[in-house]
Structure formats: C-alpha cells, structure tokens
Amino acid sequence: MDEREKLRKFRELDDAFAQALREMDGDSRSASNPSEEPAARADFEMRVQGLMDEYALSQTCVYKMLSTLLEHKKIL
C-alpha cells in the first residue's frame, strides 16, 4: 500500500473518530438517525482494527492514544 492510500485511510479514521467524539458530547446534529449509530460504530471499530493490524498497534497502545486525546480535549 502506498503512502497516499495510508494517508487517505488515516483521514477517514480521523473523521470517524471526530464523529464519535461529537456523538459522545451529545451533539444530536451529528447523528441523523439514532438507529444508524450501531452500524456506524461497527464500521468505526472495523476501520480502527484494520489500522491496528496494518501498523501493528496493540489495543493498549490505541487505548492510551484515545485516552490521551480525550483528556487533552477536556483541558481545552
């Protein structure tokens, strides 16, 4: 896989993560239909798992990264 493809996948994951954060914050405008949330979550989880596999990241590593991002967001 070339670097452009990796960047595209990362941007997609970043967008999905931002969407998930908005939903966690209760921004109802970001979720058009509550019945779609489980499907969106499953898609997000599959994409995260794919990137974890591709970059050989452990669940612990990803958890620490996401926790740090969430904590940083609380500070801002």
C-alpha atoms as one frame of an Amber mdcrd trajectory, in Angstrom:
protein
   0.000   0.000   0.000   1.408   3.378  -0.926   1.664   6.404   1.346  -1.294
   8.224  -0.234  -3.567   5.288   0.475  -2.349   5.164   4.080  -2.988   8.894
   4.477  -6.467   8.535   2.989  -7.282   5.736   5.418  -5.926   7.758   8.310
  -8.048  10.770   7.313 -11.129   8.551   7.139 -10.369   7.183  10.576  -9.769
  10.683  11.901 -13.146  11.796  10.518 -14.856   8.787  12.091 -13.147   9.479
  15.409 -14.216  13.121  15.312 -17.772  11.999  14.569 -17.686   9.590  17.517
 -16.433  12.362  19.810 -19.238  14.667  18.691 -21.756  11.925  19.408 -20.234
  11.317  22.846 -20.580  15.034  23.564 -24.293  14.764  22.767 -24.266  16.731
  19.534 -27.515  15.377  18.099 -26.896  17.165  14.814 -24.027  14.794  14.055
 -26.219  11.676  14.205 -29.016  11.932  11.694 -30.731   8.714  12.760 -30.184
   7.002  16.125 -30.866   3.590  14.544 -27.773   4.103  12.355 -25.449   4.512
  15.357 -24.719   0.768  15.891 -23.816   0.396  12.206 -21.599   3.486  12.330
 -19.921   2.201  15.484 -19.286  -1.200  13.907 -17.807   0.492  10.832 -15.589
   2.670  13.024 -14.413  -0.334  15.032 -13.598  -2.282  11.864 -11.579   0.627
  10.496  -9.696   1.042  13.767  -8.967  -2.688  13.861  -7.728  -2.565  10.255
  -5.322   0.261  11.060  -4.184  -1.503  14.222  -3.393  -4.587  12.161  -1.704
  -2.583   9.414   0.536  -0.630  11.789   0.976  -3.461  14.319  -0.593  -1.487
  17.173  -1.832  -3.181  20.307  -5.188  -2.458  21.925  -3.315  -0.999  24.883
  -1.421   1.405  22.634  -4.617   2.567  20.903  -6.447   2.879  24.238  -3.657
   5.079  25.611  -3.723   7.239  22.492  -7.503   7.690  22.584  -7.461   8.346
  26.331  -4.790  10.992  25.850  -6.787  12.642  23.071  -9.939  12.672  25.187
  -8.080  14.043  28.201  -6.473  16.722  26.042  -9.904  17.682  24.732 -11.174
  18.127  28.312  -8.322  20.514  29.076  -9.038  22.691  26.052
